[in-house]
Amino acid sequence: MKRRLINLISVIVMSCFVAGCAVTAPETEQQPATSQSVTTTEATTEATTEARGHYEFKPVVISSIFRGIMGEDMCTAYNNYVHAVMNGEDYFDCKDKETYDWMIGQFPSQLHPLYFEYTESFYADAWKDGRAKFQYKIPKEELAAKEKDFEKLVTDILNENLRDDYSDFEKALALYLYISNNYSYDYDSYSKMNDDPFMHFSAYRFLTGKTGICSECAVAYSYLLLQSGVDATVAGGTGTDGEGHEWSYVTINGKNYHIDPTFAMTTPNGLNYFMMNDAKRESENGYTKKKTSIGCHYREDYNGEKYDASDDFFAPLWGGTFKSWDRKKKIIYYDDADGNTKTFDYSSVG
Protein backbone atom coordinates (compact mmCIF):
# COMPACT_ATOMS: atom_id res chain seq x y z
CA MET A 1 0.00 0.00 0.00
CA LYS A 2 2.80 2.43 0.88
CA ARG A 3 4.53 1.83 -2.43
CA ARG A 4 1.32 2.47 -4.32
CA LEU A 5 0.66 5.63 -2.30
CA ILE A 6 4.10 7.12 -2.96
CA ASN A 7 3.83 6.21 -6.63
CA LEU A 8 0.53 8.04 -6.75
CA ILE A 9 2.03 11.07 -5.02
CA SER A 10 4.87 11.16 -7.54
CA VAL A 11 2.40 11.08 -10.41
CA ILE A 12 0.33 13.86 -8.85
CA VAL A 13 3.39 15.99 -8.12
CA MET A 14 4.51 15.86 -11.73
CA SER A 15 1.00 16.54 -13.01
CA CYS A 16 0.07 19.21 -10.46
CA PHE A 17 -3.19 20.73 -11.70
CA VAL A 18 -2.73 18.70 -14.89
CA ALA A 19 -6.36 17.65 -15.16
CA GLY A 20 -7.32 20.61 -17.27
CA CYS A 21 -4.27 21.91 -19.03
CA ALA A 22 -5.84 21.61 -22.45
CA VAL A 23 -5.28 24.42 -24.91
CA THR A 24 -7.45 25.16 -27.88
CA ALA A 25 -6.14 23.58 -31.05
CA PRO A 26 -5.55 26.06 -33.87
CA GLU A 27 -8.30 26.09 -36.47
CA THR A 28 -5.78 25.90 -39.28
CA GLU A 29 -2.44 24.20 -39.10
CA GLN A 30 0.41 26.66 -39.14
CA GLN A 31 3.88 25.83 -40.31
CA PRO A 32 6.03 26.71 -37.29
CA ALA A 33 9.25 28.57 -37.74
CA THR A 34 12.45 26.81 -36.78
CA SER A 35 14.51 27.99 -33.84
CA GLN A 36 17.08 29.28 -36.32
CA SER A 37 14.50 31.62 -37.88
CA VAL A 38 13.93 33.40 -34.59
CA THR A 39 17.04 35.53 -34.55
CA THR A 40 18.27 38.89 -33.44
CA THR A 41 19.11 41.28 -36.23
CA GLU A 42 22.84 41.23 -35.62
CA ALA A 43 22.98 37.43 -35.36
CA THR A 44 21.99 36.87 -38.99
CA THR A 45 25.48 37.64 -40.24
CA GLU A 46 27.44 35.98 -37.47
CA ALA A 47 29.32 32.76 -38.08
CA THR A 48 27.76 29.73 -36.45
CA THR A 49 30.67 29.26 -34.06
CA GLU A 50 30.45 32.89 -32.98
CA ALA A 51 26.68 32.74 -32.51
CA ARG A 52 26.69 29.82 -30.09
CA GLY A 53 26.70 30.28 -26.36
CA HIS A 54 29.04 28.50 -23.98
CA TYR A 55 26.69 27.26 -21.28
CA GLU A 56 27.62 24.21 -19.23
CA PHE A 57 25.33 21.73 -17.54
CA LYS A 58 24.65 22.29 -13.84
CA PRO A 59 23.83 19.06 -11.95
CA VAL A 60 22.03 20.96 -9.17
CA VAL A 61 19.72 23.89 -9.87
CA ILE A 62 17.12 25.18 -7.39
CA SER A 63 14.94 28.27 -7.64
CA SER A 64 14.97 30.77 -4.79
CA ILE A 65 11.23 30.38 -4.20
CA PHE A 66 11.43 26.59 -4.12
CA ARG A 67 14.43 26.76 -1.81
CA GLY A 68 12.59 29.12 0.52
CA ILE A 69 9.53 26.87 0.68
CA MET A 70 11.33 23.57 1.11
CA GLY A 71 14.17 24.69 3.39
CA GLU A 72 17.92 24.14 3.48
CA ASP A 73 17.77 20.61 4.94
CA MET A 74 15.91 19.35 1.89
CA CYS A 75 18.14 21.30 -0.49
CA THR A 76 21.20 19.74 1.14
CA ALA A 77 19.63 16.30 0.89
CA TYR A 78 18.87 16.92 -2.77
CA ASN A 79 22.44 17.95 -3.48
CA ASN A 80 23.64 14.76 -1.78
CA TYR A 81 21.13 12.69 -3.77
CA VAL A 82 22.19 14.16 -7.13
CA HIS A 83 25.86 13.47 -6.50
CA ALA A 84 25.05 9.96 -5.29
CA VAL A 85 23.30 9.20 -8.57
CA MET A 86 26.12 10.77 -10.56
CA ASN A 87 28.58 8.46 -8.76
CA GLY A 88 26.40 5.36 -9.15
CA GLU A 89 25.84 5.05 -5.39
CA ASP A 90 22.73 3.76 -3.62
CA TYR A 91 22.77 5.91 -0.47
CA PHE A 92 23.13 9.56 0.48
CA ASP A 93 23.23 11.55 3.70
CA CYS A 94 19.86 12.94 4.82
CA LYS A 95 18.77 14.53 8.10
CA ASP A 96 15.62 12.53 8.79
CA LYS A 97 12.83 10.50 7.20
CA GLU A 98 10.49 13.47 6.67
CA THR A 99 13.23 15.35 4.84
CA TYR A 100 13.83 12.29 2.67
CA ASP A 101 10.15 11.75 1.84
CA TRP A 102 9.56 15.37 0.86
CA MET A 103 12.80 15.69 -1.07
CA ILE A 104 12.46 12.50 -3.09
CA GLY A 105 8.81 13.29 -3.83
CA GLN A 106 9.29 16.90 -4.90
CA PHE A 107 12.78 17.82 -6.03
CA PRO A 108 13.49 15.43 -8.93
CA SER A 109 10.11 16.09 -10.56
CA GLN A 110 10.84 19.82 -10.79
CA LEU A 111 14.61 20.06 -10.79
CA HIS A 112 16.07 17.04 -12.59
CA PRO A 113 13.95 15.57 -15.42
CA LEU A 114 16.33 12.65 -16.03
CA TYR A 115 16.49 11.51 -12.40
CA PHE A 116 12.73 11.84 -12.01
CA GLU A 117 12.40 9.51 -14.99
CA TYR A 118 14.87 6.83 -13.93
CA THR A 119 15.24 6.86 -10.12
CA GLU A 120 12.74 6.58 -7.29
CA SER A 121 12.34 6.11 -3.56
CA PHE A 122 13.39 2.81 -2.06
CA TYR A 123 10.09 3.01 -0.12
CA ALA A 124 10.35 0.50 2.76
CA ASP A 125 13.08 1.39 5.27
CA ALA A 126 14.46 4.02 2.90
CA TRP A 127 15.94 6.12 5.71
CA LYS A 128 17.95 4.93 8.70
CA ASP A 129 20.53 6.58 10.94
CA GLY A 130 21.13 9.61 8.74
CA ARG A 131 21.41 7.63 5.52
CA ALA A 132 18.77 7.44 2.79
CA LYS A 133 18.42 4.81 0.09
CA PHE A 134 16.92 5.09 -3.38
CA GLN A 135 16.71 2.79 -6.37
CA TYR A 136 17.37 2.88 -10.08
CA LYS A 137 14.67 2.01 -12.62
CA ILE A 138 17.27 1.02 -15.20
CA PRO A 139 20.82 -0.36 -14.92
CA LYS A 140 23.30 2.19 -13.65
CA GLU A 141 25.43 1.92 -16.78
CA GLU A 142 22.40 2.68 -18.94
CA LEU A 143 21.52 5.68 -16.80
CA ALA A 144 25.08 6.99 -17.06
CA ALA A 145 24.82 6.85 -20.86
CA LYS A 146 21.44 8.58 -20.82
CA GLU A 147 22.90 11.22 -18.53
CA LYS A 148 25.52 12.14 -21.11
CA ASP A 149 22.84 12.35 -23.79
CA PHE A 150 20.59 14.44 -21.59
CA GLU A 151 23.33 16.87 -20.62
CA LYS A 152 24.18 17.30 -24.30
CA LEU A 153 20.52 17.87 -25.15
CA VAL A 154 20.17 20.59 -22.50
CA THR A 155 23.42 22.36 -23.30
CA ASP A 156 22.73 22.20 -27.05
CA ILE A 157 19.36 23.88 -26.50
CA LEU A 158 20.99 26.61 -24.42
CA ASN A 159 23.99 27.17 -26.66
CA GLU A 160 22.00 27.18 -29.89
CA ASN A 161 19.43 29.64 -28.61
CA LEU A 162 21.32 31.84 -26.14
CA ARG A 163 24.46 33.91 -26.24
CA ASP A 164 26.87 34.37 -23.37
CA ASP A 165 25.91 38.00 -22.81
CA TYR A 166 22.13 37.56 -22.85
CA SER A 167 20.31 39.23 -19.99
CA ASP A 168 17.86 37.21 -17.92
CA PHE A 169 14.99 38.77 -19.86
CA GLU A 170 16.59 37.87 -23.19
CA LYS A 171 17.13 34.29 -22.02
CA ALA A 172 13.48 34.02 -21.00
CA LEU A 173 12.35 35.38 -24.37
CA ALA A 174 14.70 33.24 -26.46
CA LEU A 175 13.74 30.00 -24.71
CA TYR A 176 10.04 30.92 -24.83
CA LEU A 177 10.28 31.40 -28.59
CA TYR A 178 12.29 28.19 -28.93
CA ILE A 179 9.55 26.15 -27.28
CA SER A 180 6.86 28.02 -29.17
CA ASN A 181 8.39 27.12 -32.51
CA ASN A 182 9.77 23.64 -31.87
CA TYR A 183 7.36 21.84 -29.53
CA SER A 184 3.71 20.83 -29.84
CA TYR A 185 0.89 20.22 -27.39
CA ASP A 186 0.10 16.53 -26.85
CA TYR A 187 -3.65 16.51 -27.46
CA ASP A 188 -3.72 12.73 -27.71
CA SER A 189 -2.32 12.18 -24.20
CA TYR A 190 -4.57 14.88 -22.79
CA SER A 191 -7.66 13.15 -24.21
CA LYS A 192 -6.66 9.87 -22.57
CA MET A 193 -5.82 11.17 -19.08
CA ASN A 194 -9.25 10.62 -17.56
CA ASP A 195 -9.20 6.97 -18.62
CA ASP A 196 -5.67 6.41 -17.31
CA PRO A 197 -4.95 8.33 -14.08
CA PHE A 198 -1.49 6.71 -13.87
CA MET A 199 -0.43 7.93 -17.31
CA HIS A 200 3.20 9.01 -17.06
CA PHE A 201 4.16 12.63 -17.70
CA SER A 202 7.54 14.24 -17.23
CA ALA A 203 9.70 17.12 -18.39
CA TYR A 204 12.12 14.49 -19.69
CA ARG A 205 9.44 13.13 -22.01
CA PHE A 206 8.73 16.67 -23.17
CA LEU A 207 12.34 17.64 -23.82
CA THR A 208 13.25 14.42 -25.63
CA GLY A 209 9.98 13.99 -27.55
CA LYS A 210 9.23 17.68 -28.24
CA THR A 211 5.59 17.27 -27.25
CA GLY A 212 3.69 17.27 -23.99
CA ILE A 213 1.05 18.84 -21.77
CA CYS A 214 1.19 21.79 -19.40
CA SER A 215 2.85 20.12 -16.41
CA GLU A 216 5.65 18.84 -18.62
CA CYS A 217 6.11 22.05 -20.57
CA ALA A 218 6.14 24.33 -17.50
CA VAL A 219 8.71 22.22 -15.66
CA ALA A 220 10.88 21.89 -18.78
CA TYR A 221 10.85 25.62 -19.50
CA SER A 222 11.58 26.52 -15.87
CA TYR A 223 14.36 23.92 -15.80
CA LEU A 224 16.00 25.35 -18.92
CA LEU A 225 15.81 28.81 -17.39
CA LEU A 226 17.45 27.57 -14.19
CA GLN A 227 20.19 25.92 -16.24
CA SER A 228 20.79 29.24 -17.99
CA GLY A 229 20.99 31.12 -14.68
CA VAL A 230 17.45 32.58 -14.56
CA ASP A 231 15.50 32.17 -11.33
CA ALA A 232 12.36 30.19 -12.24
CA THR A 233 9.88 27.78 -10.72
CA VAL A 234 6.41 26.45 -11.53
CA ALA A 235 2.95 27.66 -10.64
CA GLY A 236 -0.45 26.02 -10.92
CA GLY A 237 -4.08 26.80 -10.37
CA THR A 238 -7.69 26.15 -11.25
CA GLY A 239 -9.35 28.50 -13.70
CA THR A 240 -12.92 29.66 -14.16
CA ASP A 241 -13.60 26.62 -16.33
CA GLY A 242 -12.88 24.35 -13.37
CA GLU A 243 -9.84 22.81 -14.99
CA GLY A 244 -6.33 22.87 -13.64
CA HIS A 245 -3.25 24.19 -15.34
CA GLU A 246 0.46 24.70 -14.72
CA TRP A 247 2.86 27.37 -15.98
CA SER A 248 6.19 29.01 -15.11
CA TYR A 249 6.91 31.73 -12.58
CA VAL A 250 10.12 33.71 -13.03
CA THR A 251 12.01 36.32 -11.05
CA ILE A 252 13.90 38.83 -13.19
CA ASN A 253 15.55 41.97 -11.85
CA GLY A 254 13.87 41.35 -8.50
CA LYS A 255 10.35 41.23 -9.97
CA ASN A 256 8.07 38.23 -10.48
CA TYR A 257 6.26 37.32 -13.69
CA HIS A 258 4.00 34.57 -14.97
CA ILE A 259 5.08 32.92 -18.24
CA ASP A 260 2.87 30.28 -19.82
CA PRO A 261 4.82 28.38 -22.51
CA THR A 262 2.01 25.84 -23.01
CA PHE A 263 -0.20 28.29 -24.86
CA ALA A 264 2.81 29.50 -26.84
CA MET A 265 3.05 26.05 -28.45
CA THR A 266 -0.21 26.60 -30.32
CA THR A 267 0.63 30.16 -31.37
CA PRO A 268 4.14 30.32 -32.82
CA ASN A 269 5.86 33.52 -31.63
CA GLY A 270 2.72 34.63 -29.75
CA LEU A 271 3.51 36.93 -26.81
CA ASN A 272 0.14 37.03 -25.06
CA TYR A 273 1.28 34.73 -22.25
CA PHE A 274 4.80 36.13 -21.85
CA MET A 275 5.92 38.14 -18.80
CA MET A 276 2.40 38.48 -17.37
CA ASN A 277 1.55 40.17 -14.09
CA ASP A 278 -1.09 38.84 -11.67
CA ALA A 279 -3.90 40.82 -13.27
CA LYS A 280 -3.04 39.55 -16.74
CA ARG A 281 -2.73 35.99 -15.47
CA GLU A 282 -6.20 36.24 -13.93
CA SER A 283 -7.67 37.74 -17.09
CA GLU A 284 -6.44 34.73 -19.05
CA ASN A 285 -8.61 31.81 -17.90
CA GLY A 286 -9.29 33.20 -14.42
CA TYR A 287 -6.28 31.97 -12.45
CA THR A 288 -6.53 34.08 -9.29
CA LYS A 289 -3.77 34.46 -6.72
CA LYS A 290 -5.89 32.89 -3.98
CA LYS A 291 -6.35 29.76 -6.10
CA THR A 292 -2.74 29.56 -7.28
CA SER A 293 0.18 27.60 -5.87
CA ILE A 294 3.70 28.87 -6.47
CA GLY A 295 6.68 26.54 -6.30
CA CYS A 296 5.18 23.58 -4.48
CA HIS A 297 1.56 22.52 -4.32
CA TYR A 298 1.89 20.12 -1.43
CA ARG A 299 4.06 22.15 0.91
CA GLU A 300 1.75 25.17 1.03
CA ASP A 301 -1.59 24.75 -0.74
CA TYR A 302 -2.63 27.90 -2.57
CA ASN A 303 0.23 30.12 -1.44
CA GLY A 304 -0.14 32.49 -4.41
CA GLU A 305 -1.10 35.45 -2.24
CA LYS A 306 2.34 35.32 -0.61
CA TYR A 307 3.97 36.40 -3.86
CA ASP A 308 3.39 39.45 -6.04
CA ALA A 309 3.75 39.87 -9.77
CA SER A 310 2.50 43.41 -10.24
CA ASP A 311 4.83 44.86 -12.89
CA ASP A 312 3.02 45.79 -16.15
CA PHE A 313 6.08 46.93 -18.09
CA PHE A 314 5.57 44.20 -20.70
CA ALA A 315 1.88 44.87 -21.25
CA PRO A 316 2.39 46.30 -24.78
CA LEU A 317 3.62 42.87 -25.91
CA TRP A 318 0.50 41.00 -24.74
CA GLY A 319 -1.60 39.94 -27.69
CA GLY A 320 1.29 40.60 -30.05
CA THR A 321 3.34 38.34 -32.31
CA PHE A 322 7.13 38.43 -32.19
CA LYS A 323 8.95 39.27 -35.44
CA SER A 324 12.56 39.94 -34.47
CA TRP A 325 14.69 41.88 -32.07
CA ASP A 326 17.73 44.13 -32.21
CA ARG A 327 19.86 43.29 -29.20
CA LYS A 328 22.27 46.15 -29.72
CA LYS A 329 19.44 48.66 -29.52
CA LYS A 330 17.40 46.53 -27.07
CA ILE A 331 14.29 46.73 -29.26
CA ILE A 332 11.72 44.03 -30.05
CA TYR A 333 9.77 44.22 -33.28
CA TYR A 334 6.30 42.70 -33.08
CA ASP A 335 2.88 42.82 -34.70
CA ASP A 336 0.05 43.92 -32.44
CA ALA A 337 -3.40 42.29 -32.39
CA ASP A 338 -4.43 44.38 -35.41
CA GLY A 339 -1.42 43.34 -37.44
CA ASN A 340 0.42 46.64 -37.08
CA THR A 341 4.19 46.39 -36.65
CA LYS A 342 5.33 47.98 -33.40
CA THR A 343 8.58 48.36 -31.48
CA PHE A 344 9.20 47.70 -27.80
CA ASP A 345 12.23 49.17 -26.03
CA TYR A 346 13.35 46.86 -23.23
CA SER A 347 16.67 48.58 -22.48
CA SER A 348 15.59 49.38 -18.92
CA VAL A 349 15.34 45.67 -18.04
CA GLY A 350 18.46 44.52 -19.87
N, C-alpha and C positions, 0 to 999 in steps of 0.2 A: 504493500500500500504506500509506504513512504517513497519508494522509487517512482511509482506512478505519479504521486503528488508532486515531487520535485520536477519530474519531466513535464508535467502540466504547467507548473510555474514557469519553467524555462520557455515553453512555447508562448505563454501569455506575455512574459516579459518582452520577448522579441516582437510580438505582434500587439503591443500596447495600443489599445484603441483601434485595432486593425479591422474590426468588424465592418466598418463603413468607409473605408478609404477609397471608394470608387471615384473615378473622375469621369466626366462625360467624354465619350469617344468623339473625335472630330467627325463632322458630317461628311467631309471629303478628305480622302487621304492626301497628306502633304508629303512631299519629298523632303526629308530633313536635310539640313546642311551638315557637312562634316565638321569635325572639330577644327580642321585646318582652315575652313572658310570663315570661321569666327576669329578675326585677327585685328590687331591694332594697326593703325595706318603705317607706322614706321616699321612694323614687323614684316610687311609684305616684301621688302627688298633685302631682308637679312638672310644670310646663309643659314642653313638648317642647324649647323653646329653652334652658331652664335645665338640662335633663337631659343635653344633649349635651356631649361633651368638646370640647377645642380642640387636638387633636393635629395636627401638621403632618408631611408626608412627609419622610423623611430619605433622601437619595440613597445614602449610604454607611452601612451598619450592619454591625458585625463583633462577634461574641461574644468574650469574653476568652479562653475556651478555644481557639477557632479561631485567634485572633490569636497565642496562645502557641505553638501547634503550627506554624503556617505561617511565623511570623516577620515582622518589620517590613518587610523588603524587598518581600515579596509584598503586604502590606497597602498599602504605598505605591503599588506598581504597580496594585493594584486601584482605589485612589482615583483615580489618573491615568486609568485605563481608563473608569471610570464618568463622569468629567467629559468625557472625549473623546467618548463616545457622546452625552451630553447636548448637546454642542456640535456634533454631526454631523461630527466629525473621523474620520480613518481611522488615526491613529497616536497613540501615547502613550509617555511616557518609561518605561523599564524597565531594571533593572540588567543583566540578562543573559538568555540564552536559557532556562536552567533556571527562573529566576524566572517568566518569561513562560509557559512550558509548564505549570507547576504552578498559577499564578494563573488562567489562562484555563480550565484544566480543572476547577478546584475552586470558585473563589469565586462565579462567577455562579450555579452550580447551587444553592448554599446561600443566597446573600446577595442575589440580585437576580433574582426569577422572570421578569421581563419580558426582561431582557437575556440570560438563559439561553435563552429562547425564540427570540429574534430576532437574536442576534449569535453569532459563532463565530470560532475561530482562523483566521488566514489560511493556516495550515499551512506551505507551502513558503516559506522565506526570510522567516518572520514577524518575526524579530528581527535587527537589524543596527545596530551602532554606537550602542547605548543607546536605540534607538527600536524599538517593537513595533507590528506592524500586525494589524488584525483586519478582519472583513468583516461586512456586514449581510445578513440573510436576506431582508429586505423593503426597499423604498425608504425612504430616510431620512425623508422627509416622512410616510410612513405610520407609521413607528416613533414619530415625534414625537407624532402624534395618539394612538397607542395608549398612549404614556407618560402623557399627560394623563388618559386614561381609567383607567389602572392606578393612578395616584396618587390619583385620586378614589375608586376602589374601596377602596383600602387605608385612606385617611383616613376614609371613610364607615364602614367596619367599626369602626375604633377609636373614632370619635366617637359612634357610635350605641350602643356597648356599654361604653365606659369613661367615667369622669368624670375631671376634671383632678386631683382629690385622691386617686385610687385608689392604694393601696400596690401594690408589686410582686406580692404574693400575690393581691390582689384583681384585678389585671389578668390574672394567670394563670388564675384561676378564671373570670372573666367571659368570656375568649376561649375557654377550654375548653368552657364551656357553650354558647357561640355556635356553635362547630363541632359540638358534640354534637347540637344541635337544628336545624341548618340545612344540614348536609352529609350525604352518604350514601356508603357504601363502594361502589366500582365493581367488583361481582362479575363483570360481563361481561368487562371488560378483564383482570382477574386470571385468568379461565378461559382466555384466549387467549394469555397470555404465553409459555407453553412452545412454542407454534406460531409465534410471532413474536418472536424475541429482540431485534429492533430496534424493538419497539413504543415509541412516545414517551410518556414520563411527565414531568410537571413540576409544580412548585408553582403555576405560572401557570395551567395547565389546571385544577388543583384549585380555585383561588380564583375563576376566572371561570366554571367549569362547576358548582361546588358538588358535585363527586363526584370520587373518586380512590382510590388505594391508599395503603399505608402510607408509602412514600417521598415521595409528594406531600404527604400530610397532615402528616407530621412537619416537613418543611421549611417548609410554609406556616404552621403554628402557631408554630414557632420564629421565623420571619420577622416575623410580626405582633407577637410579644413583643418582638423587637429594635426594631421600629418604635415600640413603646410605651415603650421604655426599660428593658425587662427583659432581663437577660443570659441568652441561650438559644442552644443549638446542637442538633445532632442526635446520636443514638446508634443503633447497630445491632448485631445479633448473631444467632446461630443458636441456636434453642431445642432442647428435648429431642425435638421432633418432626422435627428435621433441616431445618426450614425457616427461612429468614431473615426478619428483620423490622426495622423502623426506627421510632424514636420520638423524643421530645424530651427534652433534658437541660437543666435550668434551674438557675441560681444565684440564690438569694434570701436576703438577709440573711447572706451569706457561706457558705451551706450549699447543697449540691447535691441535686437531686431528679430522679427520672425521672417524666415525664408522657407518657402514651400516648394521644393524641387519636384514634387510629384505632379503638380499641375503643369509645371514647365515642360514635362515630357510630352504632353498633348498639344502644346503650343510652342513650336520651335522659336526660340529667341524672345518669347513673351516675357514681359517684365512685371506683370500685374501682381505676382506673388513674391517679388524680390524686395528685401529690406523694408518689410512692413512694420508699422507700429501697432500697438494694441487695438486702436480704433479700426485700422484697416483690416487687421486679422479678424476682428469681430464682424465687420461688414461683409467679409467673404465667408459665407456659410455659417455665421453666427457662433464662432468659437470665442466665448467670453473668458475673461481672466478667472472668474470664480469657478469655471468648469474646465480649467486647463491645468495640466500638470507639466512642470518644467523639470527636466533632468531625470527624475525617477518617479514613476507612478506609485510604486509600492512603499517607498520610504515616507513620503508625505503626499497623501492623496489630495489632488486639487490644490496645489501650492502656488498657482499662477499669480495670485494677488500679492505674493511676496516679492515679485519681480516686476519692473516697469520697463516697457518699451514705448516711450512717448515721443521720440524724435520723428518729425515728419519731413525731414530734409529731402528724402527721396520720393516724396509724393508725386512730383511731376512725371516720374518714370512709370507709375502705376497705370496699367491699361495700355502701355506702349509696347513697341516691338523693336528690339535692339537691331541696329544696322552695323555699326562699327564704333571704334573709339580711337582717339588720338591721345596716347599716354603722355606725350611730351607736353601737350597743352592741357591735359587732364579734362578732356571733353568727350562725352558720349553722344553719338548721333543715333537718334531713334525716331520712329514714326509714332505719332500719337494715335488715339483711338479713331480719329477721322482720316488717318492716312497722311497727315502733314508731317514733314520731316522737321524735327526739333533738335536742339542741342542742350546738353545738360553739363554744367561745369561742376566737377566734383573735387576741385583742387583743395577745398577746405578740409576734406576728409582723407586726403592722400590719394 
